Amino acid sequence: MICIVIPVHNRIKYTIKCLISLQNQIVSTDHIIVVDDGSTDGTKKTLNRQFPQVIVLQGNGSLYWTASINMGIKFALQIGADYILTLNNDTVASPDFIEKMVFSATKNPRALLGALDIDMITKKPYYGGEIFNWRSSTSKYLLNSLKREEQRGLHEVSLFPARGLFIPRLVFESIGLFEQKQLPHYLADYDFTQLARKKGFKIYCNYEARLYTYPEEGGDHKIRKNKTIKNYLSHLFSIKGGGNLRNFTVYAWRNCPPQDILLALLMGYFRRIGGFWLKKS
């Protein structure tokens, strides 16, 4: 049984596009679970009317990403899911997306499979996995190193975001759910995949499974778009800030090799504190 879990908070127009793309899959899934964390744009009413087959779980607006995704995963595991696909609502799956994931999962039953991200506007690949180095606190992005003819099949990576992550039930039985207490919004997916890798599960980017996304719709992207002091502080300290220093500290202590922790923290702080002003939005 395959269950898809999608956490949402408003943005109903994106949720509709996402669900339509899932309806049009060559290989259908068993259950689609939307966790609506207190939307105020009529999300639940719209989904009940237009997508009655979708299971809608209700939050009160204080779950944020991690608790929302965990609520959906718990439900999926309770009804017998063998695989869970975690998905963001601002994504559109190619018609053969599930088919490609199932095909690769059958051959790699203990692997977590991420998707190749395609920019919905430019139609160009923009994320295909990365190899992270704690000592330098930098990533080697595979799309920058792979030739075009090599951008196919599975490529092993060291971590992966959860906006299109195909996860075997065995992984949850081995390591539990995403860390919602210490990492309520950002970095919980990277944390989860790094922990899975430590437990012996392989992490791959599946270049055959294409997921169209809207990079500019990310919460921290919107914060970084306007370089103001208010947004700078939100970037570093708010729960939805991608550069949240507390979250990074927790994430580093949980995943960095002990011998590299001091350097990793210093490099990470430097990139977050200064990167807001230097990095293009």
N, C-alpha and C positions, 0 to 999 in steps of 0.2 A: 504494500500500500504506500502510495506517495501522497504526502500532504504538503501544501504550500502555505507558508505563514507570512502575512503581510501586515506590519504595524503601520497605522495611519493616524495622522492628526490633521484634519482639513485637507485641502487640495483635492477635492472630489474629482475634478476634471482629469487629473493624472491617474487617480485610482480607477476610473472608468476605462481609460485607455489601456491600463495594465491588465485589467480583468478581461477585456475584449481580446487582447493578445493571448491570454491563457485559454480562452474559449476556442480559439482558432488553432490550437496545437494539433499536430499530426498524431501525437500520442497524448491521450487525455490523462489527467490526474484524478485521484479519488476524492480529495477534499481540498477546497480552498478556504483558508481561515483568515479572516481580516480582524485584527485587533484595533478597534476604534477607541483611541485614548482621548475621549472627551471632545470630539470634533463639534464645531459650532456651525458648520456649513451644510447641515442636513445629510451628512455622510450615511448614517445608519438608515434613514428613511429612503434615501436614493438606492442604496444597495438592496434593501429588502424589496423594493419595487422592480428594479431592473435586473438584479442578479439573485433571485430567490434561492438558488442552489448554494450560494456562498454562506458559510457560517460566520456570523458576526459576533465577536466577543466584545464586551463593553468595559472600558476603563473610565476613570474619573478625571482624566487630564493631568494626573501627577505620575504616571508610569514612566514617561519618557521612552527612549528606544529599547533599552535593555529589559526592563520589566515587561514591556509590551510583547517583545519577541518571545520572552520566556513564558508568558501566559499562553500564547498560541502554541508553543512547542509542547508544554505540559498537556494541553488538550489533545494535540496530535498523537503524542505518545500513549495517552490513555485510550484512544480509540484504535490503537494498533498500528501506527505508522511504522513502516520499515525504512523509509527515507523521508527527510524533511528538507524542503527547499525554502530558505529564508530569502525574502524578496522585498525590495523597497517599492513603494507605490509609484514613484516617478521613473519607472522602467517599463519597457515594452519588449517582450520576448519574441524572438524570431519564431516562425511557425514550427521549426524543427528543434527548438530549444530543449524541450523535455526529452525528445527522442535521442538527441545527442548526449544528454546527461545520463540517461538510462543505459545507453550503449556503453559508455565509458565506465559507469559504475558497475556494470555487470562484470567487466574485465578487471576492475580494481575495487572489490567490495569493501575494503578497509580505508579507502581514500576519501578525502573531502575534496569536492570539485568546485572551483570557482569558474565564473564565466568571463569571456572576452567582452569588455565594454566598448560599445560603439557610440560615439557622440551622435545624438539624434539629429542635430542641426547640420553638422558637417559630413555625417555618414563615414567618418574616419575612426579607426580604432584609437582609443586614448588610454586604456589601461589593460595590461595583459599579465599582471602579476609582478612580483618583485622578490629580490633576495636582499634581506636586511642584515646589515652589519652593525652589531651593538657597539663595537669598539670605536667606530667612526660616526655612529649614529646616522648612517646614510643608507640609501637603498639603491640597488642596481635594478632599474626597470627593464624588464625583458623586451618590451617593444623597442627600446633604444639599442638593443644589442642583437636581436634576431633579424636575419634577412627576411624579406617578404615570403620567400618560398619555405622558410622555416617556421612561419607563423601558422602552424597547424598541429593537430594532435594535442597531447598533454605535455605540459612543461612544469616541472616541480618548482615550487616556491617555498618561502619560509613562513609566510603568513598570507591572510586574504581577508578583504572586507566581506560583509554578509549580505550585500545587496543582490547577490545571485549565487548563493552557496548551497550546494547539494550535499547533505550530510547524512551518513548512515546512522540508524538507530543505535548501533553499537558504540558510537562515539559518545553519545549522551549517557549511555549506561556506564561508560568507562570514566568520564571526567565530569559529568553533571551538566548543568545549564550554563548560560552566559552569566558572568559576574555582575549582578545588578546592584548590589549594595555599594561596592567600591567604585564601580565604573557604570554609572547610571545611563550614560548616553553615548559618548565617544570612547573608542578604543576597546570596548568589550568584545568586538568581533575579532580584532587583531589578537587580543589576549586569549580568546577561545581557541583560535587556530594555532597559536604558538604552543599552548598547553597540549592540544591534541598531537602536535608534532613531537613534543617531548615524550608523549605516551606511546609513540611508535606508529601513529597514523600519518600517511603521506598527504601532502597538500599540493594540489595541482591547479593550474589554470587550464581549462578545457577550451582550446582555441576553436573548436568546432561549434561550441554553444555560444551564440551571439546574443548579447543583451543590449538593447538600445537605451541610452540613459540621457539625462539632462544635467550635465556637470554643474551648471550655474544654479541649479535648484537646491544644492546642498546648503544646509543651514549656516555653516561657517563661511562658505563662499560669499553668502549675502552679507555676513558681518564684515568680511575683509574687503568687500567691494568699495565701501566708503571709508577712507582712511581718516577716521576721527578718533579723538581720545576716548569717547564713550564706547565706540566699537572696539578699540584696542583693549580696553578693560574687559569688555564682554568676551573677546577672543581668549584672554588669559584666565578669566575667573568665572564666567558664567557656565551653567551646566551644559549649554549647547555650544560653548566655545571650543573650536578645534584645537586651540593652543592651551587649553586649561592646564595650568601648571600642576595642580593637585592630581588630576587624572593621570598626567604623564608620569608623575612621581610614583604613584601606585602601580601603574603599568610596568614601569622600568623595574621596580623592586620585585615584581612578580615574575618577570621574564628574562631579565638581563643576567648573564653569567656573573657570579660574585666578583670575579677578578676585574670585570669591566664596568662595574656599577658606577663608580665615582666619575670616570671619564664620560660615560654615557649620560649621566645626569647633567653634567656641566655642558656637554655639547647640545643636549636636548633643550635645556633652559635657554642657551644662547640662540638656538634656531627659533624658538618660540617667541622670545622677548624681542629679538631684532627682526625676525622674519616677517612679521606683520607689515612692516613699513617697506621691506625690500621686495617681498614676493609679489608678483602680479596676481590680481584677483581672477 
